[in-house]
Amino acid sequence: MKTEKPIAALRCSSSASSVELDCRACTFHMEETIDGKDYAGCECDRMLLAAVDKIEELMDRCARYAEEIAVLREKVNV
């Protein structure tokens, strides 16, 4: 999943209702009927898990880049 999707969903779910926000277009939007009542909203657990997965992925990438930079610096300073 692209980084923009969980970020947009988190922003949407934490914002007050606005004409500019179309939550129906959100990846995490859900609509269901329970006991005859219609509900619409965010699948918050799925949204948070996607955000955590993306944060971990980006942290791993940063760590790899830091290692690559350290190796390159060592080569330059030899």
All heavy atoms as a GROMACS GRO file, in nm:
protein
  601
    1MET      N    1   0.084  -0.117   0.000
    1MET     CA    2   0.000   0.000   0.000
    1MET      C    3   0.089   0.124   0.000
    1MET      O    4   0.189   0.129   0.070
    1MET     CB    5  -0.089  -0.001   0.125
    1MET     CG    6  -0.175   0.121   0.138
    1MET     SD    7  -0.286   0.116   0.279
    1MET     CE    8  -0.396  -0.015   0.231
    2LYS      N    9   0.051   0.221  -0.079
    2LYS     CA   10   0.128   0.344  -0.086
    2LYS      C   11   0.115   0.422   0.044
    2LYS      O   12   0.014   0.415   0.112
    2LYS     CB   13   0.081   0.431  -0.202
    2LYS     CG   14   0.112   0.371  -0.337
    2LYS     CD   15   0.081   0.469  -0.446
    2LYS     CE   16   0.122   0.407  -0.578
    2LYS     NZ   17   0.142   0.504  -0.680
    3THR      N   18   0.219   0.495   0.076
    3THR     CA   19   0.224   0.573   0.200
    3THR      C   20   0.108   0.671   0.210
    3THR      O   21   0.055   0.695   0.318
    3THR     CB   22   0.357   0.650   0.207
    3THR    OG1   23   0.465   0.558   0.191
    3THR    CG2   24   0.373   0.722   0.338
    4GLU      N   25   0.066   0.726   0.097
    4GLU     CA   26  -0.036   0.829   0.099
    4GLU      C   27  -0.171   0.779   0.150
    4GLU      O   28  -0.246   0.855   0.211
    4GLU     CB   29  -0.056   0.888  -0.042
    4GLU     CG   30   0.064   0.960  -0.097
    4GLU     CD   31   0.169   0.868  -0.159
    4GLU    OE1   32   0.139   0.751  -0.188
    4GLU    OE2   33   0.283   0.915  -0.175
    5LYS      N   34  -0.203   0.652   0.128
    5LYS     CA   35  -0.336   0.602   0.165
    5LYS      C   36  -0.358   0.599   0.316
    5LYS      O   37  -0.458   0.652   0.364
    5LYS     CB   38  -0.362   0.467   0.101
    5LYS     CG   39  -0.382   0.479  -0.049
    5LYS     CD   40  -0.433   0.353  -0.109
    5LYS     CE   41  -0.446   0.373  -0.258
    5LYS     NZ   42  -0.580   0.352  -0.304
    6PRO      N   43  -0.268   0.537   0.395
    6PRO     CA   44  -0.294   0.541   0.540
    6PRO      C   45  -0.283   0.682   0.597
    6PRO      O   46  -0.356   0.717   0.690
    6PRO     CB   47  -0.190   0.448   0.600
    6PRO     CG   48  -0.094   0.414   0.493
    6PRO     CD   49  -0.157   0.449   0.362
    7ILE      N   50  -0.197   0.765   0.540
    7ILE     CA   51  -0.185   0.902   0.589
    7ILE      C   52  -0.314   0.978   0.564
    7ILE      O   53  -0.367   1.045   0.653
    7ILE     CB   54  -0.065   0.974   0.523
    7ILE    CG1   55   0.065   0.916   0.577
    7ILE    CG2   56  -0.072   1.125   0.547
    7ILE    CD1   57   0.189   0.965   0.506
    8ALA      N   58  -0.367   0.968   0.444
    8ALA     CA   59  -0.492   1.036   0.410
    8ALA      C   60  -0.606   0.985   0.499
    8ALA      O   61  -0.690   1.063   0.546
    8ALA     CB   62  -0.525   1.016   0.263
    9ALA      N   63  -0.610   0.855   0.522
    9ALA     CA   64  -0.716   0.797   0.605
    9ALA      C   65  -0.706   0.846   0.748
    9ALA      O   66  -0.808   0.880   0.810
    9ALA     CB   67  -0.709   0.645   0.600
   10LEU      N   68  -0.586   0.852   0.803
   10LEU     CA   69  -0.569   0.902   0.939
   10LEU      C   70  -0.611   1.048   0.948
   10LEU      O   71  -0.677   1.088   1.044
   10LEU     CB   72  -0.423   0.885   0.984
   10LEU     CG   73  -0.380   0.742   1.013
   10LEU    CD1   74  -0.229   0.735   1.028
   10LEU    CD2   75  -0.449   0.690   1.137
   11ARG      N   76  -0.574   1.127   0.849
   11ARG     CA   77  -0.614   1.268   0.849
   11ARG      C   78  -0.766   1.280   0.840
   11ARG      O   79  -0.828   1.359   0.911
   11ARG     CB   80  -0.549   1.342   0.735
   11ARG     CG   81  -0.402   1.365   0.756
   11ARG     CD   82  -0.348   1.466   0.654
   11ARG     NE   83  -0.205   1.477   0.661
   11ARG     CZ   84  -0.138   1.543   0.756
   11ARG    NH1   85  -0.204   1.603   0.850
   11ARG    NH2   86  -0.007   1.547   0.754
   12CYS      N   87  -0.826   1.203   0.755
   12CYS     CA   88  -0.972   1.208   0.735
   12CYS      C   89  -1.043   1.167   0.862
   12CYS      O   90  -1.138   1.233   0.905
   12CYS     CB   91  -1.011   1.119   0.619
   12CYS     SG   92  -1.188   1.123   0.581
   13SER      N   93  -0.999   1.060   0.924
   13SER     CA   94  -1.069   1.008   1.042
   13SER      C   95  -1.053   1.100   1.162
   13SER      O   96  -1.135   1.099   1.253
   13SER     CB   97  -1.020   0.868   1.077
   13SER     OG   98  -0.889   0.873   1.128
   14SER      N   99  -0.948   1.182   1.164
   14SER     CA  100  -0.926   1.270   1.278
   14SER      C  101  -0.980   1.409   1.255
   14SER      O  102  -0.976   1.493   1.343
   14SER     CB  103  -0.776   1.278   1.309
   14SER     OG  104  -0.710   1.342   1.202
   15SER      N  105  -1.034   1.437   1.137
   15SER     CA  106  -1.084   1.569   1.104
   15SER      C  107  -1.234   1.579   1.131
   15SER      O  108  -1.306   1.482   1.122
   15SER     CB  109  -1.061   1.600   0.956
   15SER     OG  110  -0.924   1.599   0.927
   16ALA      N  111  -1.275   1.700   1.161
   16ALA     CA  112  -1.418   1.726   1.173
   16ALA      C  113  -1.480   1.713   1.034
   16ALA      O  114  -1.412   1.733   0.934
   16ALA     CB  115  -1.441   1.865   1.228
   17SER      N  116  -1.605   1.679   1.029
   17SER     CA  117  -1.672   1.665   0.900
   17SER      C  118  -1.653   1.792   0.818
   17SER      O  119  -1.659   1.902   0.869
   17SER     CB  120  -1.821   1.639   0.920
   17SER     OG  121  -1.838   1.516   0.983
   18SER      N  122  -1.628   1.772   0.691
   18SER     CA  123  -1.602   1.885   0.603
   18SER      C  124  -1.653   1.852   0.464
   18SER      O  125  -1.654   1.736   0.423
   18SER     CB  126  -1.451   1.911   0.598
   18SER     OG  127  -1.421   2.005   0.498
   19VAL      N  128  -1.693   1.953   0.394
   19VAL     CA  129  -1.740   1.934   0.257
   19VAL      C  130  -1.627   1.883   0.169
   19VAL      O  131  -1.647   1.806   0.077
   19VAL     CB  132  -1.796   2.068   0.202
   19VAL    CG1  133  -1.836   2.054   0.056
   19VAL    CG2  134  -1.913   2.114   0.287
   20GLU      N  135  -1.502   1.922   0.201
   20GLU     CA  136  -1.387   1.883   0.118
   20GLU      C  137  -1.354   1.735   0.132
   20GLU      O  138  -1.290   1.678   0.045
   20GLU     CB  139  -1.262   1.965   0.154
   20GLU     CG  140  -1.273   2.112   0.123
   20GLU     CD  141  -1.314   2.193   0.245
   20GLU    OE1  142  -1.280   2.153   0.358
   20GLU    OE2  143  -1.381   2.295   0.227
   21LEU      N  144  -1.392   1.673   0.242
   21LEU     CA  145  -1.356   1.534   0.266
   21LEU      C  146  -1.465   1.441   0.213
   21LEU      O  147  -1.582   1.456   0.246
   21LEU     CB  148  -1.337   1.508   0.416
   21LEU     CG  149  -1.224   1.585   0.483
   21LEU    CD1  150  -1.227   1.559   0.634
   21LEU    CD2  151  -1.090   1.547   0.427
   22ASP      N  152  -1.426   1.349   0.131
   22ASP     CA  153  -1.519   1.247   0.083
   22ASP      C  154  -1.472   1.113   0.136
   22ASP      O  155  -1.391   1.044   0.074
   22ASP     CB  156  -1.525   1.245  -0.070
   22ASP     CG  157  -1.626   1.144  -0.122
   22ASP    OD1  158  -1.702   1.087  -0.040
   22ASP    OD2  159  -1.627   1.120  -0.244
   23CYS      N  160  -1.518   1.079   0.253
   23CYS     CA  161  -1.474   0.956   0.319
   23CYS      C  162  -1.513   0.830   0.241
   23CYS      O  163  -1.453   0.725   0.259
   23CYS     CB  164  -1.528   0.949   0.461
   23CYS     SG  165  -1.453   1.071   0.570
   24ARG      N  166  -1.614   0.841   0.156
   24ARG     CA  167  -1.655   0.724   0.079
   24ARG      C  168  -1.546   0.680  -0.018
   24ARG      O  169  -1.542   0.565  -0.059
   24ARG     CB  170  -1.784   0.753   0.004
   24ARG     CG  171  -1.903   0.770   0.099
   24ARG     CD  172  -2.021   0.821   0.026
   24ARG     NE  173  -1.985   0.955  -0.023
   24ARG     CZ  174  -2.059   1.028  -0.101
   24ARG    NH1  175  -2.174   0.984  -0.144
   24ARG    NH2  176  -2.020   1.149  -0.138
   25ALA      N  177  -1.455   0.771  -0.054
   25ALA     CA  178  -1.347   0.737  -0.146
   25ALA      C  179  -1.227   0.678  -0.072
   25ALA      O  180  -1.133   0.629  -0.135
   25ALA     CB  181  -1.304   0.862  -0.223
   26CYS      N  182  -1.230   0.680   0.059
   26CYS     CA  183  -1.118   0.632   0.140
   26CYS      C  184  -1.108   0.480   0.131
   26CYS      O  185  -1.208   0.408   0.130
   26CYS     CB  186  -1.140   0.674   0.285
   26CYS     SG  187  -1.013   0.612   0.399
   27THR      N  188  -0.986   0.431   0.128
   27THR     CA  189  -0.959   0.287   0.125
   27THR      C  190  -1.019   0.216   0.246
   27THR      O  191  -1.055   0.098   0.238
   27THR     CB  192  -0.807   0.264   0.124
   27THR    OG1  193  -0.751   0.333   0.014
   27THR    CG2  194  -0.772   0.118   0.115
   28PHE      N  195  -1.031   0.285   0.357
   28PHE     CA  196  -1.074   0.223   0.482
   28PHE      C  197  -1.220   0.254   0.517
   28PHE      O  198  -1.266   0.221   0.625
   28PHE     CB  199  -0.983   0.270   0.596
   28PHE     CG  200  -0.839   0.235   0.569
   28PHE    CD1  201  -0.753   0.329   0.514
   28PHE    CD2  202  -0.791   0.109   0.595
   28PHE    CE1  203  -0.621   0.298   0.488
   28PHE    CE2  204  -0.659   0.077   0.568
   28PHE     CZ  205  -0.574   0.170   0.514
   29HIS      N  206  -1.292   0.313   0.424
   29HIS     CA  207  -1.434   0.344   0.449
   29HIS      C  208  -1.514   0.213   0.446
   29HIS      O  209  -1.489   0.124   0.367
   29HIS     CB  210  -1.488   0.438   0.341
   29HIS     CG  211  -1.632   0.469   0.356
   29HIS    ND1  212  -1.677   0.558   0.452
   29HIS    CD2  213  -1.742   0.424   0.292
   29HIS    CE1  214  -1.809   0.566   0.444
   29HIS    NE2  215  -1.851   0.486   0.348
   30MET      N  216  -1.609   0.204   0.537
   30MET     CA  217  -1.694   0.086   0.538
   30MET      C  218  -1.838   0.128   0.564
   30MET      O  219  -1.863   0.227   0.631
   30MET     CB  220  -1.647  -0.017   0.640
   30MET     CG  221  -1.651   0.030   0.783
   30MET     SD  222  -1.812  -0.004   0.847
   30MET     CE  223  -1.790   0.000   1.018
   31GLU      N  224  -1.928   0.053   0.509
   31GLU     CA  225  -2.071   0.071   0.534
   31GLU      C  226  -2.129  -0.067   0.561
   31GLU      O  227  -2.098  -0.163   0.491
   31GLU     CB  228  -2.140   0.134   0.414
   31GLU     CG  229  -2.093   0.275   0.385
   31GLU     CD  230  -2.162   0.338   0.265
   31GLU    OE1  231  -2.261   0.281   0.215
   31GLU    OE2  232  -2.115   0.444   0.221
   32GLU      N  233  -2.209  -0.076   0.665
   32GLU     CA  234  -2.271  -0.204   0.696
   32GLU      C  235  -2.402  -0.183   0.770
   32GLU      O  236  -2.426  -0.076   0.824
   32GLU     CB  237  -2.177  -0.293   0.777
   32GLU     CG  238  -2.138  -0.238   0.912
   32GLU     CD  239  -2.036  -0.326   0.983
   32GLU    OE1  240  -2.015  -0.441   0.941
   32GLU    OE2  241  -1.978  -0.280   1.081
   33THR      N  242  -2.483  -0.285   0.769
   33THR     CA  243  -2.610  -0.282   0.840
   33THR      C  244  -2.603  -0.385   0.952
   33THR      O  245  -2.573  -0.502   0.928
   33THR     CB  246  -2.727  -0.314   0.745
   33THR    OG1  247  -2.726  -0.220   0.638
   33THR    CG2  248  -2.859  -0.308   0.818
   34ILE      N  249  -2.628  -0.337   1.073
   34ILE     CA  250  -2.627  -0.425   1.189
   34ILE      C  251  -2.760  -0.408   1.262
   34ILE      O  252  -2.799  -0.295   1.296
   34ILE     CB  253  -2.510  -0.391   1.285
   34ILE    CG1  254  -2.377  -0.406   1.213
   34ILE    CG2  255  -2.516  -0.478   1.410
   34ILE    CD1  256  -2.257  -0.360   1.293
   35ASP      N  257  -2.830  -0.518   1.282
   35ASP     CA  258  -2.962  -0.515   1.348
   35ASP      C  259  -3.055  -0.411   1.285
   35ASP      O  260  -3.125  -0.338   1.355
   35ASP     CB  261  -2.945  -0.486   1.498
   35ASP     CG  262  -2.872  -0.597   1.571
   35ASP    OD1  263  -2.881  -0.714   1.525
   35ASP    OD2  264  -2.806  -0.569   1.672
   36GLY      N  265  -3.051  -0.404   1.153
   36GLY     CA  266  -3.140  -0.314   1.081
   36GLY      C  267  -3.098  -0.168   1.078
   36GLY      O  268  -3.166  -0.085   1.022
   37LYS      N  269  -2.983  -0.136   1.138
   37LYS     CA  270  -2.935   0.003   1.139
   37LYS      C  271  -2.815   0.013   1.045
   37LYS      O  272  -2.726  -0.072   1.046
   37LYS     CB  273  -2.894   0.046   1.280
   37LYS     CG  274  -3.010   0.059   1.375
   37LYS     CD  275  -2.966   0.113   1.508
   37LYS     CE  276  -3.084   0.123   1.603
   37LYS     NZ  277  -3.043   0.182   1.731
   38ASP      N  278  -2.813   0.119   0.965
   38ASP     CA  279  -2.702   0.143   0.873
   38ASP      C  280  -2.592   0.221   0.944
   38ASP      O  281  -2.619   0.320   1.013
   38ASP     CB  282  -2.750   0.221   0.750
   38ASP     CG  283  -2.845   0.141   0.665
   38ASP    OD1  284  -2.833   0.017   0.664
   38ASP    OD2  285  -2.932   0.202   0.599
   39TYR      N  286  -2.470   0.174   0.925
   39TYR     CA  287  -2.354   0.240   0.983
   39TYR      C  288  -2.252   0.267   0.872
   39TYR      O  289  -2.236   0.187   0.781
   39TYR     CB  290  -2.287   0.152   1.089
   39TYR     CG  291  -2.372   0.129   1.212
   39TYR    CD1  292  -2.455   0.018   1.221
   39TYR    CD2  293  -2.369   0.219   1.317
   39TYR    CE1  294  -2.534  -0.003   1.333
   39TYR    CE2  295  -2.447   0.199   1.430
   39TYR     CZ  296  -2.529   0.088   1.438
   39TYR     OH  297  -2.607   0.067   1.549
   40ALA      N  298  -2.184   0.380   0.884
   40ALA     CA  299  -2.076   0.412   0.792
   40ALA      C  300  -1.963   0.475   0.873
   40ALA      O  301  -1.987   0.547   0.970
   40ALA     CB  302  -2.124   0.511   0.685
   41GLY      N  303  -1.844   0.444   0.836
   41GLY     CA  304  -1.730   0.500   0.908
   41GLY      C  305  -1.601   0.438   0.862
   41GLY      O  306  -1.592   0.381   0.753
   42CYS      N  307  -1.502   0.449   0.946
   42CYS     CA  308  -1.368   0.399   0.914
   42CYS      C  309  -1.346   0.262   0.978
   42CYS      O  310  -1.393   0.236   1.088
   42CYS     CB  311  -1.262   0.494   0.970
   42CYS     SG  312  -1.268   0.658   0.900
   43GLU      N  313  -1.273   0.179   0.908
   43GLU     CA  314  -1.225   0.054   0.967
   43GLU      C  315  -1.095   0.089   1.038
   43GLU      O  316  -0.985   0.074   0.983
   43GLU     CB  317  -1.202  -0.051   0.860
   43GLU     CG  318  -1.329  -0.101   0.796
   43GLU     CD  319  -1.300  -0.211   0.697
   43GLU    OE1  320  -1.296  -0.328   0.739
   43GLU    OE2  321  -1.280  -0.178   0.579
   44CYS      N  322  -1.109   0.141   1.159
   44CYS     CA  323  -0.995   0.198   1.230
   44CYS      C  324  -0.884   0.097   1.259
   44CYS      O  325  -0.766   0.130   1.246
   44CYS     CB  326  -1.041   0.264   1.359
   44CYS     SG  327  -1.142   0.410   1.329
   45ASP      N  328  -0.920  -0.025   1.296
   45ASP     CA  329  -0.817  -0.125   1.324
   45ASP      C  330  -0.733  -0.153   1.199
   45ASP      O  331  -0.610  -0.157   1.205
   45ASP     CB  332  -0.878  -0.255   1.376
   45ASP     CG  333  -0.930  -0.242   1.517
   45ASP    OD1  334  -0.890  -0.148   1.588
   45ASP    OD2  335  -1.012  -0.328   1.558
   46ARG      N  336  -0.801  -0.171   1.087
   46ARG     CA  337  -0.729  -0.197   0.961
   46ARG      C  338  -0.645  -0.077   0.922
   46ARG      O  339  -0.532  -0.091   0.874
   46ARG     CB  340  -0.829  -0.232   0.852
   46ARG     CG  341  -0.766  -0.295   0.730
   46ARG     CD  342  -0.872  -0.353   0.638
   46ARG     NE  343  -0.954  -0.253   0.573
   46ARG     CZ  344  -0.930  -0.205   0.451
   46ARG    NH1  345  -0.827  -0.247   0.383
   46ARG    NH2  346  -1.009  -0.115   0.399
   47MET      N  347  -0.698   0.043   0.944
   47MET     CA  348  -0.626   0.166   0.912
   47MET      C  349  -0.499   0.178   0.997
   47MET      O  350  -0.391   0.207   0.946
   47MET     CB  351  -0.716   0.287   0.938
   47MET     CG  352  -0.652   0.420   0.908
   47MET     SD  353  -0.744   0.562   0.972
   47MET     CE  354  -0.912   0.522   0.935
   48LEU      N  355  -0.512   0.153   1.126
   48LEU     CA  356  -0.397   0.165   1.215
   48LEU      C  357  -0.291   0.059   1.183
   48LEU      O  358  -0.171   0.088   1.185
   48LEU     CB  359  -0.441   0.156   1.361
   48LEU     CG  360  -0.524   0.275   1.410
   48LEU    CD1  361  -0.576   0.250   1.549
   48LEU    CD2  362  -0.444   0.403   1.404
   49LEU      N  363  -0.335  -0.062   1.153
   49LEU     CA  364  -0.239  -0.167   1.117
   49LEU      C  365  -0.164  -0.131   0.988
   49LEU      O  366  -0.043  -0.153   0.978
   49LEU     CB  367  -0.308  -0.302   1.103
   49LEU     CG  368  -0.352  -0.367   1.234
   49LEU    CD1  369  -0.436  -0.491   1.205
   49LEU    CD2  370  -0.233  -0.401   1.320
   50ALA      N  371  -0.234  -0.075   0.892
   50ALA     CA  372  -0.168  -0.033   0.767
   50ALA      C  373  -0.068   0.078   0.795
   50ALA      O  374   0.042   0.079   0.739
   50ALA     CB  375  -0.272   0.014   0.666
   51ALA      N  376  -0.105   0.170   0.882
   51ALA     CA  377  -0.013   0.280   0.917
   51ALA      C  378   0.110   0.227   0.989
   51ALA      O  379   0.223   0.267   0.959
   51ALA     CB  380  -0.086   0.383   1.003
   52VAL      N  381   0.090   0.135   1.083
   52VAL     CA  382   0.202   0.076   1.156
   52VAL      C  383   0.293  -0.002   1.061
   52VAL      O  384   0.416   0.008   1.068
   52VAL     CB  385   0.152  -0.014   1.271
   52VAL    CG1  386   0.263  -0.099   1.328
   52VAL    CG2  387   0.089   0.071   1.379
   53ASP      N  388   0.233  -0.079   0.970
   53ASP     CA  389   0.313  -0.153   0.871
   53ASP      C  390   0.398  -0.057   0.788
   53ASP      O  391   0.515  -0.083   0.762
   53ASP     CB  392   0.224  -0.236   0.780
   53ASP     CG  393   0.161  -0.356   0.849
   53ASP    OD1  394   0.207  -0.392   0.960
   53ASP    OD2  395   0.066  -0.412   0.793
   54LYS      N  396   0.338   0.054   0.746
   54LYS     CA  397   0.410   0.151   0.663
   54LYS      C  398   0.521   0.219   0.743
   54LYS      O  399   0.631   0.237   0.692
   54LYS     CB  400   0.312   0.255   0.607
   54LYS     CG  401   0.374   0.353   0.511
   54LYS     CD  402   0.450   0.287   0.397
   54LYS     CE  403   0.365   0.213   0.300
   54LYS     NZ  404   0.442   0.163   0.183
   55ILE      N  405   0.494   0.252   0.869
   55ILE     CA  406   0.598   0.313   0.954
   55ILE      C  407   0.715   0.218   0.970
   55ILE      O  408   0.831   0.258   0.959
   55ILE     CB  409   0.540   0.354   1.090
   55ILE    CG1  410   0.445   0.474   1.072
   55ILE    CG2  411   0.650   0.388   1.189
   55ILE    CD1  412   0.360   0.504   1.195
   56GLU      N  413   0.686   0.090   0.997
   56GLU     CA  414   0.793  -0.009   1.012
   56GLU      C  415   0.873  -0.023   0.882
   56GLU      O  416   0.996  -0.031   0.885
   56GLU     CB  417   0.736  -0.144   1.053
   56GLU     CG  418   0.690  -0.148   1.197
   56GLU     CD  419   0.625  -0.280   1.234
   56GLU    OE1  420   0.576  -0.354   1.145
   56GLU    OE2  421   0.623  -0.310   1.356
   57GLU      N  422   0.804  -0.025   0.769
   57GLU     CA  423   0.872  -0.035   0.640
   57GLU      C  424   0.965   0.084   0.619
   57GLU      O  425   1.080   0.068   0.578
   57GLU     CB  426   0.768  -0.041   0.528
   57GLU     CG  427   0.826  -0.042   0.389
   57GLU     CD  428   0.718  -0.028   0.283
   57GLU    OE1  429   0.608  -0.083   0.300
   57GLU    OE2  430   0.745   0.039   0.182
   58LEU      N  431   0.917   0.204   0.650
   58LEU     CA  432   0.997   0.324   0.631
   58LEU      C  433   1.115   0.328   0.730
   58LEU      O  434   1.224   0.373   0.694
   58LEU     CB  435   0.911   0.449   0.644
   58LEU     CG  436   0.805   0.466   0.534
   58LEU    CD1  437   0.712   0.583   0.566
   58LEU    CD2  438   0.868   0.482   0.397
   59MET      N  439   1.094   0.280   0.851
   59MET     CA  440   1.203   0.275   0.948
   59MET      C  441   1.311   0.178   0.902
   59MET      O  442   1.431   0.208   0.912
   59MET     CB  443   1.150   0.235   1.086
   59MET     CG  444   1.072   0.344   1.153
   59MET     SD  445   0.995   0.293   1.310
   59MET     CE  446   1.138   0.249   1.406
   60ASP      N  447   1.272   0.063   0.850
   60ASP     CA  448   1.368  -0.034   0.798
   60ASP      C  449   1.446   0.026   0.682
   60ASP      O  450   1.568   0.009   0.672
   60ASP     CB  451   1.298  -0.163   0.752
   60ASP     CG  452   1.245  -0.246   0.868
   60ASP    OD1  453   1.286  -0.221   0.984
   60ASP    OD2  454   1.161  -0.335   0.842
   61ARG      N  455   1.376   0.097   0.593
   61ARG     CA  456   1.442   0.159   0.480
   61ARG      C  457   1.542   0.264   0.527
   61ARG      O  458   1.655   0.271   0.476
   61ARG     CB  459   1.338   0.224   0.388
   61ARG     CG  460   1.400   0.278   0.260
   61ARG     CD  461   1.299   0.347   0.170
   61ARG     NE  462   1.184   0.264   0.140
   61ARG     CZ  463   1.073   0.308   0.086
   61ARG    NH1  464   1.059   0.437   0.055
   61ARG    NH2  465   0.974   0.226   0.059
   62CYS      N  466   1.505   0.344   0.625
   62CYS     CA  467   1.596   0.446   0.680
   62CYS      C  468   1.720   0.380   0.740
   62CYS      O  469   1.832   0.430   0.723
   62CYS     CB  470   1.525   0.532   0.784
   62CYS     SG  471   1.406   0.647   0.716
   63ALA      N  472   1.700   0.269   0.810
   63ALA     CA  473   1.813   0.199   0.871
   63ALA      C  474   1.907   0.146   0.762
   63ALA      O  475   2.030   0.155   0.775
   63ALA     CB  476   1.763   0.085   0.959
   64ARG      N  477   1.850   0.092   0.654
   64ARG     CA  478   1.935   0.043   0.543
   64ARG      C  479   2.012   0.158   0.480
   64ARG      O  480   2.131   0.145   0.450
   64ARG     CB  481   1.849  -0.027   0.438
   64ARG     CG  482   1.803  -0.165   0.477
   64ARG     CD  483   1.747  -0.244   0.359
   64ARG     NE  484   1.654  -0.171   0.276
   64ARG     CZ  485   1.523  -0.163   0.297
   64ARG    NH1  486   1.470  -0.223   0.402
   64ARG    NH2  487   1.444  -0.095   0.216
   65TYR      N  488   1.945   0.272   0.460
   65TYR     CA  489   2.014   0.389   0.402
   65TYR      C  490   2.125   0.437   0.494
   65TYR      O  491   2.233   0.473   0.448
   65TYR     CB  492   1.915   0.503   0.377
   65TYR     CG  493   1.818   0.479   0.264
   65TYR    CD1  494   1.700   0.552   0.255
   65TYR    CD2  495   1.842   0.384   0.164
   65TYR    CE1  496   1.609   0.531   0.151
   65TYR    CE2  497   1.752   0.362   0.062
   65TYR     CZ  498   1.637   0.436   0.055
   65TYR     OH  499   1.548   0.416  -0.046
   66ALA      N  500   2.101   0.436   0.625
   66ALA     CA  501   2.204   0.478   0.720
   66ALA      C  502   2.326   0.386   0.712
   66ALA      O  503   2.440   0.432   0.716
   66ALA     CB  504   2.147   0.482   0.862
   67GLU      N  505   2.300   0.256   0.700
   67GLU     CA  506   2.411   0.161   0.686
   67GLU      C  507   2.488   0.186   0.556
   67GLU      O  508   2.612   0.185   0.556
   67GLU     CB  509   2.359   0.017   0.688
   67GLU     CG  510   2.312  -0.028   0.824
   67GLU     CD  511   2.250  -0.168   0.820
   67GLU    OE1  512   2.268  -0.241   0.720
   67GLU    OE2  513   2.183  -0.203   0.919
   68GLU      N  514   2.416   0.208   0.446
   68GLU     CA  515   2.481   0.235   0.318
   68GLU      C  516   2.564   0.363   0.324
   68GLU      O  517   2.677   0.368   0.271
   68GLU     CB  518   2.377   0.246   0.206
   68GLU     CG  519   2.311   0.114   0.172
   68GLU     CD  520   2.199   0.130   0.070
   68GLU    OE1  521   2.190   0.237   0.004
   68GLU    OE2  522   2.119   0.036   0.056
   69ILE      N  523   2.512   0.465   0.390
   69ILE     CA  524   2.585   0.590   0.403
   69ILE      C  525   2.711   0.570   0.486
   69ILE      O  526   2.819   0.621   0.452
   69ILE     CB  527   2.495   0.699   0.465
   69ILE    CG1  528   2.388   0.740   0.364
   69ILE    CG2  529   2.576   0.820   0.511
   69ILE    CD1  530   2.275   0.825   0.423
   70ALA      N  531   2.701   0.493   0.594
   70ALA     CA  532   2.818   0.466   0.679
   70ALA      C  533   2.926   0.394   0.599
   70ALA      O  534   3.045   0.426   0.610
   70ALA     CB  535   2.776   0.385   0.801
   71VAL      N  536   2.888   0.296   0.518
   71VAL     CA  537   2.984   0.222   0.436
   71VAL      C  538   3.049   0.316   0.336
   71VAL      O  539   3.172   0.314   0.317
   71VAL     CB  540   2.915   0.103   0.364
   71VAL    CG1  541   3.005   0.043   0.257
   71VAL    CG2  542   2.873  -0.003   0.465
   72LEU      N  543   2.972   0.399   0.270
   72LEU     CA  544   3.027   0.493   0.173
   72LEU      C  545   3.120   0.595   0.238
   72LEU      O  546   3.226   0.628   0.182
   72LEU     CB  547   2.915   0.564   0.098
   72LEU     CG  548   2.831   0.477   0.005
   72LEU    CD1  549   2.711   0.555  -0.048
   72LEU    CD2  550   2.916   0.425  -0.110
   73ARG      N  551   3.083   0.644   0.355
   73ARG     CA  552   3.171   0.737   0.428
   73ARG      C  553   3.303   0.672   0.463
   73ARG      O  554   3.410   0.733   0.456
   73ARG     CB  555   3.102   0.789   0.554
   73ARG     CG  556   3.000   0.894   0.527
   73ARG     CD  557   2.943   0.949   0.654
   73ARG     NE  558   2.849   1.056   0.625
   73ARG     CZ  559   2.755   1.096   0.706
   73ARG    NH1  560   2.740   1.039   0.823
   73ARG    NH2  561   2.674   1.196   0.672
   74GLU      N  562   3.294   0.545   0.504
   74GLU     CA  563   3.416   0.472   0.540
   74GLU      C  564   3.507   0.457   0.419
   74GLU      O  565   3.628   0.474   0.429
   74GLU     CB  566   3.378   0.335   0.596
   74GLU     CG  567   3.494   0.262   0.662
   74GLU     CD  568   3.448   0.135   0.730
   74GLU    OE1  569   3.361   0.145   0.818
   74GLU    OE2  570   3.498   0.027   0.692
   75LYS      N  571   3.449   0.429   0.303
   75LYS     CA  572   3.527   0.416   0.180
   75LYS      C  573   3.594   0.547   0.142
   75LYS      O  574   3.708   0.549   0.096
   75LYS     CB  575   3.440   0.366   0.066
   75LYS     CG  576   3.400   0.222   0.076
   75LYS     CD  577   3.313   0.180  -0.042
   75LYS     CE  578   3.273   0.034  -0.031
   75LYS     NZ  579   3.188  -0.008  -0.142
   76VAL      N  580   3.522   0.657   0.158
   76VAL     CA  581   3.575   0.789   0.123
   76VAL      C  582   3.687   0.829   0.217
   76VAL      O  583   3.786   0.891   0.175
   76VAL     CB  584   3.462   0.894   0.124
   76VAL    CG1  585   3.516   1.034   0.111
   76VAL    CG2  586   3.362   0.866   0.013
   77ASN      N  587   3.676   0.794   0.342
   77ASN     CA  588   3.775   0.835   0.444
   77ASN      C  589   3.896   0.742   0.450
   77ASN      O  590   3.986   0.765   0.530
   77ASN     CB  591   3.709   0.843   0.582
   77ASN     CG  592   3.611   0.958   0.589
   77ASN    OD1  593   3.629   1.061   0.525
   77ASN    ND2  594   3.506   0.941   0.668
   78VAL      N  595   3.900   0.637   0.371
   78VAL     CA  596   4.013   0.542   0.377
   78VAL      C  597   4.132   0.598   0.307
   78VAL      O  598   4.148   0.678   0.232
   78VAL     CB  599   3.972   0.406   0.315
   78VAL    CG1  600   4.093   0.316   0.299
   78VAL    CG2  601   3.870   0.341   0.402
   0.00000   0.00000   0.00000
